[in-house]
C-alpha cells in the first residue's frame, strides 16, 4: 500500500463507529487514534481495542453496546476476554493501559 493510504486506513480503524459515521457525512473532523496499540505482549483484536477505548472514556457495557450496535452480552464477552489477558485484571487497569 502507498504510505498515505496506509495512514488513512489506520486512522479509520482507530475511529469509533459514531466518529466514522460523522466523518463520512462531513459533520466532524476525524480524530487521531488513541495512543494505545496492541503489542505482542498484549494482543487485542480491533474490536477489543475499540471497546477498551470506550471503557477508558468511562462508558458502561450497556453504553458501549449501544454505541457499537452490538449486544450487551457481546460486550461482556469481549471485556471478560480482555481481563483474562496478562496485566489486565480489572476495568481500571484496562482503562489505564488504553489511556
Backbone as a ProteinNet text record, in pm:
[ID]
protein_1_A
[PRIMARY]
XXXXXXXXXXXXXXXXXXXXXXXXXXXXXXXXXXXXXXXXXXXXXXXXXXXXXXXXXXXXXXXXXXXXXXXXXXXXXXXXXXXXXXXXXXXXXXXXXXX
[TERTIARY]
83.9	0	87.1	35	107	99.6	203.9	208.6	88.9	44.7	-67.9	-195.6	-215.2	-334.1	-329.2	-212.8	-196.7	-225.7	-178.5	-206.2	-356.2	-421.5	-565.4	-643.1	-602.6	-668.3	-649	-527.6	-500.2	-583.4	-593.5	-671.9	-818.7	-870.6	-1009.7	-1035.3	-941.8	-957.5	-955.4	-895.1	-888.8	-1012.5	-1105.6	-1226.4	-1333.5	-1414.2	-1533.5	-1636	-1736.6	-1837.3	-1901.7	-1940.4	-2006.2	-1914.5	-1784.7	-1689.2	-1677.8	-1673.1	-1660.4	-1783.5	-1900	-2023.8	-2023.5	-1989.9	-1983.3	-1883	-1768.5	-1664.9	-1714.2	-1777.2	-1827.6	-1935.1	-2013.3	-2119.3	-2070	-1941.5	-1883.9	-1926.9	-1968.6	-2019.3	-1914.5	-1799.5	-1695.1	-1561.8	-1457.5	-1323	-1284.9	-1213.7	-1168.3	-1063.6	-1073.3	-976.6	-871.2	-747.3	-646.3	-676.7	-625.7	-647.8	-585.4	-641.8	-586.6	-446.3	-363.9	-225.2	-202.8	-294.3	-272	-277.1	-188.3	-187.1	-156.8	-194.7	-166.7	-19	30.9	169.7	172.8	285.4	292	260.6	288.6	262.5	118.2	47	-89.8	-173.7	-195	-268	-418.1	-469.8	-613.7	-659.5	-777.8	-835.1	-876.3	-905.3	-950.7	-1074.7	-1167.7	-1292	-1264	-1176.2	-1141.3	-1077.8	-991	-926.6	-1029.7	-1124.6	-1231	-1313.7	-1348.1	-1424.9	-1341.8	-1214.7	-1126.3	-1119.1	-1111.9	-1108.1	-1236.3	-1348.9	-1476.5	-1485.8	-1434.5	-1432.3	-1343.9	-1232.4	-1141.8	-1209.4	-1308.8	-1383.8	-1490	-1501.8	-1596	-1731.6	-1745	-1874	-1899.2	-2025.3	-2064.9	-2076.1	-2087.1	-2105	-2228	-2335.1	-2458.8	-2438.5	-2365.9	-2339	-2247.2	-2149.5	-2060.8	-2142.2	-2227.2	-2310.3	-2397.7	-2457.9	-2544.3	-2464.4	-2347.3	-2264.2	-2209.8	-2190.4	-2133.7	-2239.1	-2365.4	-2475.7	-2453.5	-2410.2	-2393.4	-2463.9	-2478.8	-2549.8	-2461.9	-2528.6	-2458	-2377	-2431.6	-2361.7	-2232	-2232.7	-2111.7	-2005.1	-2045.2	-1950.2	-1895	-1982.4	-1937.4	-1836.1	-1859.4	-1765.3	-1630.8	-1632.2	-1506.4	-1433	-1505.6	-1443.4	-1382.8	-1455.9	-1404.2	-1277.4	-1279.2	-1160.9	-1042.1	-1067.4	-958.2	-903.3	-991.9	-948.3	-875.7	-892.3	-820.7	-679.7	-647.3	-513.8	-418.7	-291.2	-194.6	-198.4	-186.7	-177.7	-308.4	-416.2	-543.6	-644.2	-621.6	-703.6	-828.8	-845.2	-964.1	-994.1	-1116.7	-1154.7	-1067.6	-1029	-944.6	-807.8	-748	-618.8	-631.5	-743	-767.9	-774.7	-849.4	-861.8	-728	-649.1	-515.9	-425.3	-430.9	-347.1	-382.1	-510.3	-555	-521.9	-542.4	-525.1	-381.9
-119.8	0	124.4	228.3	355.4	410.5	479.9	528.6	614.2	705.2	792.6	710.8	613.8	529.5	445.1	388.6	306.5	389	514.6	601.5	629.3	651.2	678.6	557.3	438.9	317	302.1	320.3	311.1	412.4	532	636.9	595.9	542.1	498.1	383.4	291.6	178.1	221.4	336	386.2	463.4	485.2	561.8	472.5	532	466.2	474	387.9	384.3	521.8	584.5	715.3	819.7	816.7	909.7	887	760.4	728	774.1	755.3	799.9	951.5	1023.2	1169.5	1214.9	1150.3	1187	1162.2	1046.7	1013.8	1111.1	1161.3	1256.7	1400.9	1419.3	1553.3	1639.1	1576	1650.5	1675	1611.6	1630.2	1589.7	1648.7	1609.9	1479.7	1396.3	1269.9	1296.4	1226.3	1240.1	1131.4	1159.4	1054.7	944.5	826.7	713.2	738.3	674.2	683.1	623.3	659.9	615.8	467	397.2	255	174.7	80.7	-9.8	-148.3	-248.9	-383.6	-412.7	-498.7	-540.5	-692	-754.1	-899.4	-946.2	-859.5	-895.7	-869.4	-788.7	-752	-752.2	-869.8	-873.2	-853.1	-746.7	-721.5	-715	-765.8	-753	-607.3	-571.1	-433.8	-400.6	-495.8	-471.8	-457.9	-543.1	-531.6	-396.2	-351.5	-222.2	-109.5	-120.3	-20.1	-17.3	-133.8	-142.5	-90.9	-126.2	-79.8	72.1	133.5	280.6	341.4	278.8	330.8	314.7	203.3	181.9	288.1	318.9	421.6	558.5	580.3	705.8	705.6	592.6	584.2	527.2	470.4	415	279.3	251.8	121.7	22.3	-106.5	-207.7	-178.2	-135.5	-105.5	11.7	113.2	228.3	189.7	103.5	55.8	-22.6	-112.4	-193.9	-106.4	-6.5	84.5	162.5	209.5	287.1	206.7	76.6	-8.8	-94.2	-79.9	-155.5	-306.2	-348.2	-489.2	-517.9	-643.9	-678.5	-656	-636.5	-619.8	-745.9	-862.1	-987.9	-997.2	-943.7	-943.5	-856	-740.5	-651.8	-722.3	-784.8	-856	-964.2	-1036.1	-1139.8	-1079.1	-968.9	-902.3	-853	-793.7	-742.9	-858.8	-966.9	-1084.2	-1135.3	-1144.7	-1191.1	-1098.7	-968	-872.5	-883.3	-900.4	-906.9	-1037.4	-1136.2	-1263.1	-1257.9	-1149.8	-1135.2	-1084.2	-1114.5	-1071.7	-921.2	-884.6	-745.6	-667.2	-727.7	-656.3	-723.6	-711.3	-780.8	-704.4	-580.8	-503.4	-401.5	-350	-246.8	-123.1	-94.4	21.8	5.2	-113.6	-137.7	-131.1	-183.3	-178.5	-32.2	49.5	190.9	263	231.6	295.6	254.6	127.3	78.6	150.3	167.5	234.6	382.8	445.1	589	628.4
0	0	0	-58.7	-53.7	88	132.4	271.4	312.4	227.6	263.4	280.3	191.6	201.2	328.2	358.2	478.4	604.1	606.6	722.6	734	619.6	621.4	672.1	629.4	676.3	826.4	875.4	1019	1097.5	1044.2	1110.4	1118.8	1009.7	1008.5	1104.5	1112.2	1203.5	1349.1	1377.2	1513.6	1555.7	1464.1	1495.6	1556.6	1641.5	1688.9	1577.2	1581.4	1475.8	1457.6	1566.1	1558.1	1493.8	1526.1	1466.2	1315.6	1275.9	1134.1	1056.4	1115.5	1050.4	1035.7	1143	1137.4	1031.5	1028.6	931	788.5	766.8	633.4	587.6	682.1	648.7	646.1	673.4	672.1	789	898	1013	1120.1	1109.2	1210	1151	1201.7	1158.3	1225.6	1155.5	1213	1319.4	1428.9	1537.5	1521.7	1560.4	1555	1655.3	1629.3	1717.4	1854.2	1954.8	2090.1	2090.7	2187.1	2184.3	2205.6	2270.1	2296.8	2168.2	2158.4	2044.4	2097.2	2019.4	2064.6	2047.8	2130.5	2125.2	2134.1	2103.8	2118.2	2260.9	2360.8	2499.7	2539.4	2463.3	2496	2368.3	2309.3	2182.4	2202.4	2147.3	2147.6	2002.8	1977.7	1844.1	1823.3	1700.4	1673	1754.7	1759.8	1832.8	1982.3	2036.2	2177.8	2206.6	2119	2138.2	2132.6	2041.5	2031.5	2160.7	2211.3	2335.7	2452.9	2457.1	2564.6	2566.3	2449.6	2442.6	2496.9	2467.3	2517.1	2669.1	2719.9	2864.7	2930	2865.2	2918.3	2923.4	2838.5	2840.6	2950.4	3022.1	3132.9	3097.4	2977.3	2936.6	3001.5	3029.6	3083.1	2968.3	3001.8	2898.3	2813.3	2877.7	2806	2708.5	2751.3	2664.4	2548.3	2575.6	2469.5	2367.1	2415.6	2326.8	2238.1	2297.1	2221.6	2116.9	2154.2	2062.3	1946.2	1967.1	1862.5	1792.6	1835.9	1776.4	1789.6	1910	1941	2072.6	2107	2230.1	2352.9	2464.9	2591.1	2622.2	2590.6	2613.2	2534.3	2412.4	2330.2	2394.2	2444.6	2513.4	2636.4	2714.1	2833.8	2799.6	2689.8	2646.5	2610.7	2535	2499	2623.7	2716.6	2839.1	2918	2932	3002.6	2935.8	2802.8	2729.8	2752.5	2750.8	2772.6	2914.3	3011.4	3150.6	3181.8	3097.1	3115.2	3056.7	2989.9	2932.9	3040	3027.1	3129.3	3155.5	3279.7	3325.4	3313.8	3272.4	3264.5	3357.4	3486.1	3584.5	3627.1	3580.1	3615.8	3506.3	3508.3	3410.8	3428.9	3552.3	3578.3	3512.7	3526.8	3462.1	3311	3258.8	3115.6	3069.7	3143.2	3107.6	3115.7	3217.2	3230.1	3116.2	3077.3	2968.1	2837.4	2813.8	2690.9	2696.2	2812.3	2825.9	2829.3
[MASK]
+++++++++++++++++++++++++++++++++++++++++++++++++++++++++++++++++++++++++++++++++++++++++++++++++++

